[in-house]
Amino acid sequence: MKVEDIRAKTDAELEFELKNIKKDLFEARFRASMGTDAKTGRIREMRRTVARITTILHERSMNVRGASSK
């Protein structure tokens, strides 16, 4: 997910998205540990998306870069 797409969403939408991605990440890690899933690149992508969303939510809470809390 691109930063522009993340910034366009409201805080509630981001928190919902974050919850879903974390759940998917848990399941992907579990499948990878069992050896049934070879999509380890997807795990990396999800980790980065979680970091992006968390960063933007934190920026909004601190009012950084003129971001308004929606």
N, C-alpha and C positions, 0 to 999 in steps of 0.2 A: 504494500500500500504506500502510495506516495505521500509526502509531507503535505502537499497542497490539498489532497483529499482529506487527510486527517484534520487539518486546520479548518476545513469547511464544515465539519460536523460539530454538533453541540456537545457539551460535557456529558450529558446523559447518554447520548449515542456512543461516545468514546468509551465510557465506562462499560456499557453493554458489549461493545466490540472487544474490549480488553478482556472481559470475562470469558467470552467465547474463544478468543485466541489462546488464552491460557489453558482452557480445557482441551482444545485441539492439540496444543503443544504437549501437554501431559500425555495424551493418548499416543501421539507420534513418538515421544520418547519411549513409552512403554513398548510399542510395536518394534522400534529400532533395537531395544534391548533384547527382545525375543527373537530378533533376526528375521522377522516377517516383512519388514518394510525397508526398502533400499533408498528411500527418498530423504536422505540426511540433509540435503540442501534445503528442503522445506523447513526443517527444524531451525536452521540458521536464519532463514527468512522470517519465521514466526518470532524468534527471539528479538530480531531487530525491529520488527513491527511493534512488539510489546514495549521496547525501549523508546521508540518514537512516540507512541501514544502516551506513555508515562511522562516523558519529557514535556510534551505539549500540555498535558493536564497540569503539571507542576508550574510551567510558565504562566498558565492562565491563573493559577491560584496565587502566584507571586506578582501578577500583573507585569510580566516582563515583555518587552518588545511591543508595548501598547496593545497586547492581546486582551480583549475584553472577555470576561466570563459570561458565556451565553446561557 
